[in-house]
Amino acid sequence: MTDIGYVWVGPLEHSSEYQRDLLRQHGVTRVYEDISGNSTTAIRAQLTIALDQIRPQDTLVIWRLDRLASTLPNVLSLLELLGNRGVGVRSLAESLDTSGPDGAALLTVVHAFTELERTLTRERTMVGVYAARARGRVGGRPRALSGTNIERVAMLRDQGASVREIAQQLGTSRATVYRALEQQNGDPEEAEPDGASTHDITIRFPTPPLTE
């Protein structure tokens, strides 16, 4: 069992020393760090590396929960992803520890909020689907996805996010997202050919009740 620290330095912060000192005081010596000039950036390269290398029974230690992501849904999805892997998360400021004796109860609460966000996201996606199609294709060189981000693609898709929204959040192309979905479930209908496509976005809405 290993404690792995993660430090994120936002645009209004001058350095990482406070966070690093705090992690050292709690016995954390292995630390990954991202420095960003934009608080809404979707790319946290060192966090992705840390999540790829962390193992079951390990614990990810952070100063505050907002170090993990810039939005609540993203924080919740990461907590759920790590909980499903058997990885704990300890947030020093909030005194939250999913690896401790109350970890199972905390993860149950996280799952409940994730389900709520999934329902709300699905409803927002249904309202905005035509506008999303009208905005067209996002250009740029495709960015390869790590193993962790491939898992995040599947989770965000399951929560109702569109392919375009997933691509923007992970900083990659929609073609890369389609390939990740195909790799996850082997569904040829999720794949997009390398050439031109006859549609911008394919979005499926489940017919069962809102809770899954």
N, C-alpha and C positions, 0 to 999 in steps of 0.2 A: 504494500500500500504506500503510495507516494503522494505528497502534497505538491501540486503544481500551481504556481502563481501566474496571474495574468494582470497586466497593467495597461490601461488605456489612458492616454493623455489627450484631453480635448483642446479646442482652440483657445479657451480662456485660461488654461493652465500653463504655468511656466516650465515645469519640469516634472519628471516622474519620481523624484527623490522621496517625497512624502509617502507615496504608495509603496515604493520599494522598501523604505524603512519600516513601514507598518507590517509588510509581509515578512520581513526578516525577524521582527519581534515575535511573530507567531511561528517561527521555525521554518519558513518557506525559503529555500535557497535556489530552486529552479524556477525562473521567471521568464515569461514571454511578454513583450512590450510592443504596443502600437502607438504611434504618435500621429495625430490627425489635425489638420487645420480646418476641418469641416465636420461639425457635430452630427450631420445627417449622412455621412458617407456610409455606403453599404459594404465597403471593403475593409476588413480587418485581417490582414494577411497573417500576422503572428497568432491571432486567436485561432484561425483555421488550422495552422500548423500544430498548435497546442491540442486542439480537439482531435486532430488526426492521430496524435501520439499518445494521448491519455488512454488508460486502460481501466477495465472494471476494478473496483475497489479503490481506485485513485480518487483524489479530491481536488477539484479546481477551486483555488482560493482567490478571492477578489476583494477589493476595498468596498465597493458598492455594486448593487445589481445593475446600475446604469453603465458599468464598465463593459458589460456583455453586449449591449446593443442600444440603439438610440430610440427604440420604441418598445412599448410594453408587449405587444404580440411577439416580437422577435425574442425578447427576454424569456417569455413563457415557453416559446417553442424550443429554445435551447435548453431550458431547465427540463422540459419533458424528454427531449432527445437524450440528454445525459442520464436522466433517471432511468430511461429504458435500457441504457447501456450498463447500468450498475455503477455509474460514476457519480460521486457526490459533489455538491457545490456548497462552499462556505463563504458567505458574505459577511465581512467583519462589521460593517456599519449597521446592517439590519439584524445582526445576531441570528442569521438564518443558516442552518446547516442541514442539508438533506442527507448527509452521511451519518448523522447521529441517530439516537434512539427514536426521535420524532420524525425521522426522514420520510417514512412511509406516509404518515399523515400529511406532511407538507406537500409531498408529491401528489397526493389525492386532491388537495386544494388546487395545486398548479394545473392538474388535469382538468378540473372543473372549469377553471378560468379559460383554459385553452379551448375547451368545448364551446364555451360562450363566445369566444373570439372567432372560432370556426363558423358558428352560426351567423354572427354579424358580418363576417367577411363574405360569406356566401351570398347574403342578401345584398351587400354593396356591389358585389360582382355582377349579380343579376341586373341591378339597376343600370350599371355602367357598361354593359357588354357591347352595346352598339357604338357608344362613344369610343371605346377601346379599339374596336375594329377600324373606325374611321381615322384614327390617329396614324395608322400605317406602321411599317416595319422600322425597328431601331437599327441603325447602321453601326459599323465598327467591327474591329477584329474580334472573333470569338475568344473568350477567355476560358481556359481549361478549368474544370471543376475538380476539387479534391474529393476524396471519399466522403468526408463529412458534409461538404456542400451538396453532393449527390443525394445524401440522406435528407438534407434540408429541402431540396427540390421536391422530393416525394411528400414531405410533411406539409410544405406550403401549398402544394397542389391539392392535398387532401383537405386542407383548411378552406379551399375554395378560391385561392389566388389564381389569377390568369397567368398564362405563360409569359406574357409581357411583363407583368408585375414581378414575377419571380426573377426574370432576367435582369430587370433593373435593380432589384434588391441585392442580387449576388454579383452584379457587375459583369455579366456575360451576355451572349447573344441568345435569341430565342431558339435558334437552331441547336445550340448547345443544350438548352433546357429540354428540348424535344428528345435529343439523344439520351440525356440522363434519364428521362421518364421511360424511354424504351428499354434502357439498361436495367431499370428497376423492375419493370413488370412484363417486359417482352411483348407489349401490346402494339402491334404494327399500326393501329389507328392513331397512336400517340406520336408516331414518328413523323418528321417532316423531311422530304427529300432535300438533297443538297442544292438542287436547282430552284427555279422559281416555284412558288406555291400559289395555288388558286385561292387561298384564304389566308388571312393574317393570324387569326387565333381560333383554336378549337377549344370550347369550354363545355364541360358536361355538368349537368346538374342532377344529382340523385333524386329519385322519386320517393325514397322512404322518408320518415319523419326527420325533423331537423337534427335530432341527436343521433349519433352513430353508435 
